[in-house]
Amino acid sequence: MRILNGKYKGKKIQTLNKSFLRPTTSKTREAIFNILENNEYFKNINFAEAVFLEIFCGSAIVSFEAYSRGFKKIILIDNNEEIRGLFDKNIQLFTREDFDFLKYDALKLSQTAMKADICFMDPPYDKNYTEKILKNLHENSLINKNAIIIVEVRKNTPINYGLEYEIICNKTYGNSQLIFFYYQGKD
């Protein structure tokens, strides 16, 4: 897989040939960043000042794409040791201090020092993790007020997302759908 755009355009990112991995396709990645860069709703996002969080990071291709496009800080979460090893290989292409890899169970996220402005998550399609993680992000203050959460799920997956979130955009690409949520934040 290659980075599509930005400072590191064309750099090759390694992945693992494992059945539990489903890397985000280039078409879907391009769509994510086209929406972020061109949708009127997101016009006030300053990538150079934003923290990008990826949950269930797998190959971390979406995070590497975000970094290439100018995001200030990248936080990756996955609890798989093979994924950590893959990250350690791929990070050699970048400035390591701009990345944090946290070996956490995504379902047990608790309050930490991290506060993301944009969060991308691509949980396993056959599990119902999205609603629990959205709740954890809110309850444990892991995202900033006015954050954007992008979820990649199987097409036509219903999500009970709670009153803290508003759906901004919903797009389908093949078997996947991208849902962009706006987080209104705690008062």
N, C-alpha and C positions, 0 to 999 in steps of 0.2 A: 504494500500500500504506500502511496505517495501523498505528501502534503500538496494540496491543490493551489494554494494562494499565499501571498504574503512573503515575508523575509526569507522563509525556508522553503519556498515553493520548489517542488520536485524532489525534496529529500525523502529517502525511502525509510519507512517505519516497519520494523519487523513485527510479525505476529506469530501466534502459536496455532498450529493446526490441531485444534481441540474441538470436540463436539459442543462443549459448553460455551465456546466463544462465538459471537455473531457480530463481527466488526461492522460498524456503521458504514454503509456504502458511500462511495464518492458522491453519488447523486444526492443522497440524503445530507451528507456533510455540506455540500455546496448550497443546498436549500436552507439549512440552518443559518449559515452565515449570510446568505443573500437576504433572508428575512430580517436578521438582526441589523444588517447594514442599510437596508432599503425601506423597511416598514416605518411609516410615519410615527407609529407608537413608540419606537425605540430610538428616535432621533437624538435623544439626550444622553445616550450611552456613550461614555468616553472609554474606549477599550484600554487606553494607556493608563487609566486609573482604576480599572475594574479587576476584581478577583473572580476567576473562573473555577468553579467546582465541578468535578465529574465523579459521579457515584456509579459503581459497577464499571470501573474504567476499562477493564479488559486491555486491549492494545494501547489505549489512551490516544488513539488517532484523533478524536474530536478535540481533546485538550492540546495536543501538539499543533493542530490546525489553529486553535484559538491563540496559542502563543505566537505562531507564525504571523497571525493577523494583528498582533500588537497588544494582547492582554498583558497586564502588568504582572500578575501572579496566578499560578495554576496550583490547585489542590486536587489530588487524585485520591479516591477511596476505593479499595478493594481488599478483601481478606484472603486472597489466594496467593500462596507463596510462589507459584509459577509466574503469576502476573507480576509480582514484585521483581523477579529475576528478569523478565522481559522489559520492564520499565528501566531497570538498571542498565540494560544493553542500549535501549533507545535514547536514554537521557544523555548519552555521550555526544549526541548531535547538538545539544543545547547548553545554555547556561544553567547549571544545576540549582543555583540559589534561588531561581525564580519558580521552582517547583517544590511542592511537598507531597510525598507519597505517604498516605496514612493507611496502615494495615488494620482497618476496622471492619467489623461486621456492619454492613449498611443498615441492617434492621435494628441495630442497637446504638445508633448515633446518639451521643449525648452532648451536653453543652461543652464546647471547647473554645479556644481563642479564635477559631476561624469564623469569618463572616463573609459569605460570598455575595457577589452582585448578580452573577449569572450562574445557574446550576443546570447541568445536563445530566440526565440519568437514563440509562438503557438497561432496565432490569430484565432478568430472564422472562421470556414471554409466557412460560407455563406456570409462573408463580404470580401471586397477587401482592406484590411488594409496593407498588406505587403509592397507594393510599396511606400505608403506614409510614413511608418515608416522607411524604408531604406533611403528614402530621408531625413527625419528629423534627423536620426542618423548622416548622413554626414553633412548636412547644419548647425546643431547646435553643431557639434564637441563633440558628446556624446560617441564616441568610439575612441580609440587610433589608430594611424597609424599601419598597419599590423594586425588589429583586425580580428577575425573570427566571422562571424554571421551565426548562425544555425537557419533555419526556418523550422517549421513543418507545412505543408499545405496538403490539399486534393490532392490525387494522380492526376497527369496530370494537375495541375494548372499552367497556364503560368504566368510568372512574368517578368515584365519589370524592371530590376534592375539598370540600368544606368551604366555609364562608370567608376564610382568609385569602382565598385565591379567586382570580377571575380568568377565564379562558380568553385569550386575545386572538389566537390563531390556531387552526387545526388543519393540517395538510396530510394527505395520503400519498405514499410512494410505494408502489408495489404492495407487499404484505405488511408494511409498516405505516404507522401514522405518527406524526409529530404533533404534540400539543404544547403550545406556548402559554404558560400561566404567568400572570402578574400577581406578585405577592404584595398585599396592601400593608402588611407589617403590624406589629404590636404598638399600641398607644402607650 
